Amino acid sequence: MVMAFRFKWVPFAATVLVVALGVSLGQWQGRRAAEASAADARLQAGQAGAPLMLGAAAVPEAEAAGMEYRRVRVTGRFVAGWPLYLDNRPSAKGVGFYLLMPFRIAGSDQHVLVARGWLPRNMAVREQLPPYGTPAGEVTLEGVARLHPGHVMQLGTAPALKPGAIVQNATAAGVAEASGLRMQPFIIEQTAPAGAEDSGLSHDWPAPASRVDKHRGYAFQWYALAAMAALFFVVTGYRRGKQN
């Protein structure tokens, strides 16, 4: 018995489109998995290495990504007149704010934006912030370099960046533009108090989530869709041939 295959252009064109889409998206998710794997490797290497001493020299923006997750140490003074509060930042202790503050690097007019820690929210009065201390003199702090302090969904129009503002999101570049301060193209997540006056803040930062398995799973699903589309075209073609 000879199996006949009946070819039709419309199902064939639809199958080609679905297969091409599935393969393309599968490859994209594969690249995302490779990027996530590289980020995990940088995180492990950065945590294991000795702290990098950050000086007054400006770090080129192209090199900032290579510094992410590195442990860093820097000496200077907090610019206490320019605090920013990132809203809707949860921790194990509840919902609250991340405190961002520029830090002037010793011996220069160069600054780095420091995520000083987490503050709890007053659930009754959102704008009422708990007290915290800021060192007045020169201190040395340690932390982890990050490209940004994380992004959350912005509802409505974002308020202007200004001293004391409660905002959803902020970046080093945005703070530099709003304040007029020269700023390194990354932030530092402070990991411990910088002296006795540095008080009232939690430094229990969430660990970056590994996304490797998620992207690999998505890639498998897209490749499976492409394979199923091709198989469906072949099976239905033979069914049409058998019916004739």
PEPE-V938962 format. One record per helix or strand. SS is the DSSP state (2 for helix, 1 for strand). FROM is the first residue (numbers start at 1). TO is the last residue. If there is no record, write none. Layout:
BEGIN
ss | from | to
SS | FROM | TO
SS | FROM | TO
END
This chain:
BEGIN
ss | from | to
2 | 9 | 48
1 | 52 | 53
2 | 61 | 67
1 | 71 | 91
1 | 94 | 105
1 | 110 | 121
1 | 129 | 129
1 | 139 | 146
1 | 166 | 167
2 | 172 | 179
1 | 182 | 190
1 | 202 | 202
2 | 212 | 243
END
